Amino acid sequence: MFIINQTLKADKIPAGKGEELFKQHVAWFTRHFEAGNFILVGPYADKEMAGIMISPAESKEAVEKILQEDVYYADGLADYEVRSFTAGKVAANFAEFAGQ
């Protein structure tokens, strides 16, 4: 499993393109969520223009390939930190926390 911390570089987002880029980003992570490449996606509540994704991908290389499709990746508009972890315990009611 991998946790991906993504932070946008606000100063690099072209003027007037923020909303359009964000819509493309949402379409990207939604497609990968629906395909099972991400099992959790969400913004940070205490940090603007940043969030996390959790991926059950088999390798860091597979995660990197997915990230390269993000509209923010190609032009260096975001930083991505990819960390491998082992889910030692998972709450049976994990889905109940969606939206919180």
C-alpha positions as CSV (number, residue, x, y, z in Angstrom):
1,M,0.0,0.0,0.0
2,F,1.1,3.5,-0.6
3,I,0.1,6.9,0.8
4,I,0.5,9.8,-1.6
5,N,0.8,13.4,-0.2
6,Q,0.1,15.9,-2.9
7,T,0.7,19.7,-2.5
8,L,-0.1,22.1,-5.3
9,K,2.4,24.9,-6.1
10,A,0.0,27.8,-6.1
11,D,2.5,30.1,-7.6
12,K,3.0,27.9,-10.6
13,I,-0.8,27.6,-11.5
14,P,-1.3,29.7,-14.6
15,A,-3.6,32.7,-14.0
16,G,-7.2,31.9,-14.9
17,K,-6.5,28.2,-15.3
18,G,-7.0,27.0,-11.7
19,E,-10.6,25.9,-12.0
20,E,-10.1,24.1,-15.3
21,L,-7.0,22.3,-14.0
22,F,-8.9,21.3,-10.8
23,K,-11.8,19.8,-12.8
24,Q,-9.3,17.7,-14.8
25,H,-7.6,16.7,-11.6
26,V,-10.9,15.6,-10.1
27,A,-11.7,13.6,-13.2
28,W,-8.3,11.9,-13.0
29,F,-8.6,10.8,-9.4
30,T,-12.2,9.8,-9.8
31,R,-11.3,7.6,-12.7
32,H,-8.6,5.9,-10.7
33,F,-10.7,5.7,-7.6
34,E,-13.5,3.9,-9.6
35,A,-10.9,1.6,-11.1
36,G,-9.6,0.7,-7.6
37,N,-6.2,2.3,-8.0
38,F,-7.1,4.6,-5.1
39,I,-9.1,3.5,-2.1
40,L,-9.1,6.8,-0.3
41,V,-8.9,10.3,-1.7
42,G,-9.4,13.6,0.1
43,P,-8.1,17.1,0.8
44,Y,-6.4,18.2,4.0
45,A,-8.7,20.1,6.3
46,D,-5.8,22.1,7.7
47,K,-3.8,22.8,4.6
48,E,-5.1,24.4,1.4
49,M,-4.3,23.0,-2.0
50,A,-3.1,19.7,-0.6
51,G,-4.4,16.2,0.1
52,I,-3.8,12.5,0.2
53,M,-4.5,9.4,-1.8
54,I,-4.1,5.8,-0.6
55,S,-3.3,3.3,-3.3
56,P,-3.2,-0.5,-3.1
57,A,-0.9,-0.6,-6.1
58,E,1.7,-3.5,-6.3
59,S,4.7,-1.2,-6.6
60,K,5.9,2.4,-6.3
61,E,6.5,2.4,-10.0
62,A,2.8,1.6,-10.6
63,V,1.9,4.5,-8.4
64,E,4.3,6.8,-10.3
65,K,2.7,5.8,-13.6
66,I,-0.7,6.7,-12.3
67,L,0.6,10.1,-10.9
68,Q,2.1,10.9,-14.2
69,E,-1.4,11.1,-15.7
70,D,-2.4,13.9,-13.3
71,V,-2.8,17.3,-15.0
72,Y,-0.6,18.8,-12.2
73,Y,2.2,16.4,-12.7
74,A,3.4,17.2,-16.2
75,D,4.3,20.8,-15.7
76,G,5.5,20.4,-12.1
77,L,2.5,22.1,-10.7
78,A,2.4,19.9,-7.6
79,D,4.8,18.0,-5.3
80,Y,4.0,14.3,-4.7
81,E,5.4,12.3,-1.8
82,V,4.9,8.6,-2.2
83,R,5.4,6.4,0.9
84,S,4.9,2.7,1.3
85,F,3.1,1.4,4.3
86,T,1.5,-1.8,5.7
87,A,-2.1,-1.6,6.8
88,G,-1.7,-3.5,10.0
89,K,-5.3,-2.9,11.2
90,V,-8.3,-1.6,9.3
91,A,-11.5,-0.7,11.0
92,A,-14.5,-2.7,9.8
93,N,-16.5,0.6,9.7
94,F,-13.9,2.5,7.8
95,A,-16.4,3.6,5.1
96,E,-18.5,5.3,7.7
97,F,-15.9,8.1,7.9
98,A,-16.3,9.3,4.4
99,G,-17.0,13.0,4.3
100,Q,-15.5,13.6,7.8
